[in-house]
Amino acid sequence: MESPFSRLLSARLVEALARNGNYGVTIFFVISGYLITSTSLRRFGSLKNVSPARFYAFRFARIVPCMVLVLTIITTLGVAGWPHFRSKGPTSFFIADLSVLTFWHNVLMAKVGYFNYGLNILWSLSVEEVFYFTFPLLCVIVRRPSWIIAIWIAAIVYGPIYRYRHADDEIRFLYGYFACFDAIAMGCCMALLARWRKTRETENYLSGAARNVLQFCAAFLIAWIYLRKAIGDSSVIGPSLVAIGAAIFVLAEGWWPPSPAASSRLRWEPVGWLGRHSYELYLFHIVVLALMRNLVDRGHLASEQKPLWFLVFLVLSTMLAAAVARFYSEPLNQRLRLALIPAK
């Protein structure tokens, strides 16, 4: 007899919740663009003062150590023949790892398809780092914020055009540079808009009620697009609408007036911790998942067992991310910053 829990987690509901995970990457890109731009404005004062050398040094110290570690783990286990770490087809680990380290892994995937369960998630790192390679160059070469914004708006406009032109190629419309640059550019523009509003002398902040309404509407838009249909059936406009929803959400948060008392009441430390360690979670969750898939055949799991295994996966991924952050990435990040970035 089917249990109430099984009926609740019907196949249709589970499919609707699980099929569009790539929209989560779209939201991440928006948040990333917002945070990188906001941090650069705080660090350098304005876009025209951005130092490429310091910008790249900060990125290198944060990105490379963890990336090298996860590549070492996946490559070692793959060469040793562990299932879910091995590559399919003729692509060697040398080429695969090189594509990750030099940020064209998504291009390699477009040529050879999905070839490595552990490595293929790193396509998003290639997209993000190529965008951020251009970030300080635009600031130095273009200098005028209005022109920089115009370039980012051009990326926003071209995003759905690119996806339309490649709508029959899943890897290109999901993972191509120009398929994703629009989301990052939206986040960058929202950070500039939030900064501009905060520098006005008049009362420009949203009231708490207005912010809540905006964020509710943005979250509703994201949820509606997410659940409405599979991303493959909405490859052109779906990612743009999800990115717009995420951009509105972060912009509303950016307009909220600073209030230490309010922030102390509303702060939820577990969520803050997850945000600070999102990079470690992003890289190392796939190691945990691949290892679990080697141990457990998900096809033989009953419906009642899957939520428990999902909880185990979340706990183990969080524990591994915490260990990597505490004993490896954070100490190395600080040492590299001291070595690469001269003190003022």
Wavefront OBJ file of the C-alpha trace (Angstrom):
o trace
v 0.000 0.000 0.000
v 1.321 3.425 -0.957
v 2.146 5.639 2.036
v 0.937 9.264 2.377
v 4.550 10.384 2.058
v 4.882 8.575 -1.262
v 1.700 10.196 -2.515
v 3.008 13.604 -1.452
v 6.255 13.032 -3.335
v 4.537 12.009 -6.540
v 6.643 11.442 -9.615
v 5.178 14.543 -11.233
v 5.982 16.767 -8.252
v 9.509 15.413 -7.909
v 10.116 15.931 -11.615
v 8.858 19.523 -11.428
v 11.136 20.253 -8.467
v 14.236 18.537 -9.836
v 14.256 19.077 -13.595
v 15.259 22.763 -13.648
v 18.246 22.887 -11.345
v 20.141 24.944 -13.906
v 17.923 27.914 -12.993
v 19.700 27.825 -9.644
v 22.942 28.555 -11.500
v 21.221 31.505 -13.198
v 20.274 32.911 -9.793
v 23.813 32.322 -8.572
v 25.217 34.258 -11.541
v 23.025 37.265 -10.686
v 24.096 37.188 -7.036
v 27.730 36.751 -8.072
v 27.627 39.784 -10.361
v 26.001 41.851 -7.642
v 28.526 40.824 -4.983
v 31.627 41.186 -7.154
v 30.563 44.656 -8.305
v 29.556 45.766 -4.796
v 32.832 44.467 -3.366
v 34.840 46.204 -6.086
v 33.068 49.493 -5.398
v 33.868 49.213 -1.690
v 37.422 48.091 -2.319
v 38.377 50.603 -5.021
v 35.865 53.407 -4.492
v 34.614 53.479 -8.087
v 34.807 51.405 -11.239
v 37.374 53.669 -12.874
v 39.737 53.059 -9.953
v 39.621 49.267 -10.219
v 43.136 47.824 -10.325
v 43.324 44.781 -12.646
v 46.362 43.409 -10.819
v 44.677 43.564 -7.398
v 41.334 42.352 -8.803
v 42.943 39.296 -10.433
v 45.024 38.605 -7.318
v 41.886 38.503 -5.146
v 40.190 36.186 -7.648
v 43.234 33.910 -7.932
v 43.577 33.557 -4.161
v 39.910 32.633 -3.773
v 39.357 30.467 -6.848
v 42.499 28.523 -7.723
v 43.391 26.597 -4.512
v 40.027 24.830 -4.246
v 39.881 24.282 -7.986
v 43.270 22.539 -7.982
v 42.248 20.373 -5.013
v 38.972 19.183 -6.517
v 40.646 18.487 -9.872
v 43.278 16.429 -8.060
v 40.623 14.381 -6.252
v 38.443 13.750 -9.324
v 41.380 13.016 -11.617
v 43.015 10.612 -9.136
v 39.808 8.667 -8.569
v 39.015 8.710 -12.281
v 42.433 7.379 -13.290
v 42.051 4.734 -10.577
v 38.901 3.591 -12.364
v 36.244 4.620 -9.875
v 32.800 4.796 -11.509
v 31.275 8.290 -11.789
v 34.782 9.784 -11.821
v 35.942 8.205 -15.080
v 35.624 10.032 -18.386
v 33.692 8.723 -21.368
v 35.078 8.943 -24.872
v 38.511 10.016 -26.064
v 38.888 13.149 -23.909
v 41.902 12.751 -21.634
v 42.085 14.041 -18.076
v 44.956 16.275 -19.150
v 42.773 18.126 -21.669
v 39.779 18.133 -19.327
v 41.751 19.548 -16.410
v 43.454 22.087 -18.660
v 40.052 23.281 -19.908
v 38.930 23.823 -16.313
v 42.107 25.640 -15.299
v 41.972 27.921 -18.354
v 38.180 28.438 -18.280
v 36.978 26.848 -21.534
v 35.491 23.677 -20.073
v 32.061 24.653 -21.410
v 33.559 24.928 -24.904
v 35.051 21.439 -24.546
v 31.665 20.103 -23.459
v 30.047 21.675 -26.510
v 32.474 19.720 -28.692
v 32.451 16.307 -26.986
v 29.225 16.318 -24.902
v 28.794 15.228 -21.296
v 31.929 13.190 -20.699
v 32.713 13.276 -16.958
v 30.180 13.283 -14.130
v 32.510 14.958 -11.651
v 34.123 17.525 -13.921
v 31.202 18.673 -16.046
v 29.682 20.828 -13.292
v 32.729 23.096 -13.590
v 31.370 24.641 -16.792
v 29.848 27.445 -14.707
v 33.251 28.352 -13.297
v 34.502 28.839 -16.858
v 31.605 31.183 -17.641
v 32.031 33.182 -14.465
v 35.794 33.616 -14.668
v 35.784 34.648 -18.340
v 33.246 37.344 -17.470
v 35.376 38.513 -14.542
v 38.479 38.518 -16.718
v 36.801 41.280 -18.736
v 35.481 43.117 -15.654
v 38.618 45.123 -14.690
v 39.629 45.546 -18.328
v 36.343 47.331 -19.026
v 36.879 49.514 -15.977
v 40.379 50.516 -17.127
v 39.780 50.816 -20.869
v 36.242 52.198 -20.964
v 36.340 53.976 -17.582
v 33.014 55.796 -17.957
v 30.356 53.911 -15.924
v 27.628 54.748 -18.437
v 29.567 53.012 -21.217
v 30.346 50.031 -19.026
v 26.660 49.716 -18.219
v 25.867 49.952 -21.940
v 28.164 46.978 -22.612
v 26.537 44.981 -19.838
v 23.074 45.862 -21.174
v 24.207 44.643 -24.600
v 25.123 41.309 -22.970
v 21.680 41.201 -21.329
v 19.963 41.808 -24.666
v 22.128 39.332 -26.549
v 21.606 36.503 -24.037
v 18.156 35.382 -25.263
v 19.229 35.971 -28.877
v 22.162 33.606 -28.403
v 19.964 31.005 -26.728
v 17.426 31.295 -29.567
v 20.156 30.668 -32.127
v 21.255 27.542 -30.228
v 17.879 26.347 -28.953
v 18.444 22.899 -30.485
v 21.757 22.390 -28.684
v 21.280 21.842 -24.945
v 24.902 22.347 -23.977
v 25.210 25.629 -25.861
v 21.937 27.208 -24.716
v 22.609 26.175 -21.122
v 26.377 26.503 -20.777
v 27.625 28.884 -23.478
v 29.369 32.067 -22.385
v 26.790 34.358 -23.975
v 23.962 32.118 -22.768
v 24.892 33.084 -19.195
v 26.638 36.474 -19.337
v 23.252 38.218 -19.237
v 22.558 36.979 -15.694
v 25.957 38.112 -14.380
v 25.555 41.471 -16.137
v 22.147 41.971 -14.506
v 23.733 41.486 -11.095
v 26.481 43.982 -11.941
v 23.946 46.584 -13.073
v 21.839 46.098 -9.933
v 24.900 46.694 -7.752
v 25.591 49.976 -9.548
v 21.960 51.008 -9.274
v 21.884 50.208 -5.557
v 25.108 52.181 -5.037
v 23.704 55.148 -6.964
v 20.514 55.193 -4.900
v 22.456 55.048 -1.650
v 24.546 58.073 -2.596
v 21.510 60.316 -3.115
v 20.909 62.847 -0.377
v 17.129 62.464 -0.481
v 15.230 59.602 1.079
v 15.682 56.895 -1.537
v 15.391 53.733 0.471
v 12.466 51.409 0.143
v 10.207 50.983 3.087
v 10.242 47.564 4.682
v 6.794 46.792 3.271
v 7.764 47.846 -0.248
v 10.910 45.738 -0.116
v 8.934 42.716 1.062
v 6.370 43.139 -1.713
v 9.088 43.454 -4.370
v 10.933 40.412 -3.095
v 7.730 38.381 -2.836
v 6.844 39.227 -6.443
v 10.383 38.399 -7.575
v 10.330 35.064 -5.741
v 6.885 34.278 -7.186
v 8.148 34.993 -10.718
v 11.144 32.696 -10.206
v 8.974 29.911 -8.751
v 6.426 30.238 -11.573
v 9.066 29.997 -14.290
v 10.791 27.147 -12.464
v 7.682 25.013 -12.079
v 5.878 25.988 -15.274
v 7.846 23.894 -17.759
v 11.209 22.274 -18.348
v 14.052 24.674 -19.097
v 14.546 23.022 -22.480
v 11.036 24.139 -23.441
v 11.747 27.714 -22.326
v 15.407 28.009 -23.261
v 15.137 31.490 -24.783
v 13.191 33.574 -22.291
v 13.087 31.339 -19.190
v 16.648 32.095 -17.986
v 16.130 35.803 -18.651
v 12.952 35.908 -16.566
v 14.572 33.984 -13.704
v 17.552 36.361 -13.849
v 15.205 39.375 -13.797
v 13.450 37.960 -10.737
v 16.762 37.407 -8.960
v 17.970 40.882 -9.969
v 14.845 42.528 -8.533
v 15.261 40.529 -5.326
v 18.881 41.589 -4.733
v 18.160 45.176 -5.765
v 15.365 45.424 -3.208
v 17.779 44.095 -0.595
v 20.379 46.656 -1.686
v 17.925 49.521 -1.210
v 17.123 48.492 2.376
v 18.450 51.125 4.811
v 21.331 49.925 6.988
v 20.069 49.146 10.459
v 22.320 47.191 12.844
v 19.399 46.388 15.109
v 17.308 45.033 12.238
v 20.166 43.038 10.782
v 20.926 41.430 14.123
v 17.310 40.359 14.461
v 17.002 39.011 10.949
v 20.400 37.402 10.551
v 20.219 33.656 10.213
v 23.720 32.357 10.707
v 23.324 29.006 8.932
v 22.272 30.766 5.739
v 25.115 33.245 6.107
v 27.561 30.393 6.576
v 26.292 28.656 3.445
v 26.712 31.875 1.503
v 30.286 32.410 2.689
v 31.209 28.823 1.839
v 29.157 28.471 -1.333
v 32.290 28.010 -3.442
v 33.494 25.053 -1.383
v 29.987 23.554 -1.461
v 29.775 24.051 -5.209
v 33.070 22.296 -5.911
v 33.050 19.462 -3.397
v 29.398 18.435 -3.276
v 29.923 16.569 -6.542
v 32.704 14.495 -4.942
v 30.313 13.437 -2.176
v 27.511 12.745 -4.657
v 29.714 10.661 -6.962
v 31.027 8.626 -4.029
v 27.487 8.012 -2.775
v 26.377 6.924 -6.243
v 29.241 4.444 -6.265
v 27.973 2.971 -3.002
v 24.213 3.129 -3.540
v 22.229 2.375 -6.676
v 19.531 5.053 -6.648
v 17.385 2.899 -8.913
v 16.977 0.416 -6.084
v 15.985 3.003 -3.478
v 12.371 3.153 -2.344
v 10.624 6.524 -2.389
v 10.688 6.690 1.414
v 14.473 6.221 1.456
v 15.388 8.961 -0.998
v 14.708 11.964 1.311
v 16.911 10.344 3.978
v 19.761 9.825 1.519
v 19.303 13.387 0.311
v 19.668 14.590 3.902
v 22.810 12.461 4.285
v 24.174 14.017 1.099
v 23.523 17.548 2.400
v 25.158 16.831 5.754
v 28.232 15.174 4.252
v 28.646 17.923 1.641
v 28.422 20.598 4.323
v 30.924 18.801 6.536
v 33.390 18.382 3.677
v 33.001 22.026 2.631
v 33.558 23.158 6.215
v 36.714 21.048 6.538
v 38.113 22.277 3.220
v 37.367 25.896 4.132
v 38.833 25.756 7.617
v 41.968 23.745 6.978
v 42.769 24.524 3.351
v 41.058 27.246 1.345
v 40.761 30.028 3.928
v 44.359 29.765 5.233
v 45.713 29.525 1.689
v 43.521 32.406 0.565
v 45.010 34.642 3.260
v 48.576 33.597 2.475
v 48.151 34.185 -1.246
v 46.623 37.579 -0.663
v 49.556 38.595 1.517
v 51.986 37.348 -1.127
v 50.238 38.720 -4.221
v 48.668 41.963 -3.037
v 51.076 44.633 -1.763
v 49.973 46.522 1.319
v 49.043 50.141 0.710
l 1 2 3 4 5 6 7 8 9 10 11 12 13 14 15 16 17 18 19 20 21 22 23 24 25 26 27 28 29 30 31 32 33 34 35 36 37 38 39 40 41 42 43 44 45 46 47 48 49 50 51 52 53 54 55 56 57 58 59 60 61 62 63 64 65 66 67 68 69 70 71 72 73 74 75 76 77 78 79 80 81 82 83 84 85 86 87 88 89 90 91 92 93 94 95 96 97 98 99 100 101 102 103 104 105 106 107 108 109 110 111 112 113 114 115 116 117 118 119 120 121 122 123 124 125 126 127 128 129 130 131 132 133 134 135 136 137 138 139 140 141 142 143 144 145 146 147 148 149 150 151 152 153 154 155 156 157 158 159 160 161 162 163 164 165 166 167 168 169 170 171 172 173 174 175 176 177 178 179 180 181 182 183 184 185 186 187 188 189 190 191 192 193 194 195 196 197 198 199 200 201 202 203 204 205 206 207 208 209 210 211 212 213 214 215 216 217 218 219 220 221 222 223 224 225 226 227 228 229 230 231 232 233 234 235 236 237 238 239 240 241 242 243 244 245 246 247 248 249 250 251 252 253 254 255 256 257 258 259 260 261 262 263 264 265 266 267 268 269 270 271 272 273 274 275 276 277 278 279 280 281 282 283 284 285 286 287 288 289 290 291 292 293 294 295 296 297 298 299 300 301 302 303 304 305 306 307 308 309 310 311 312 313 314 315 316 317 318 319 320 321 322 323 324 325 326 327 328 329 330 331 332 333 334 335 336 337 338 339 340 341 342 343 344
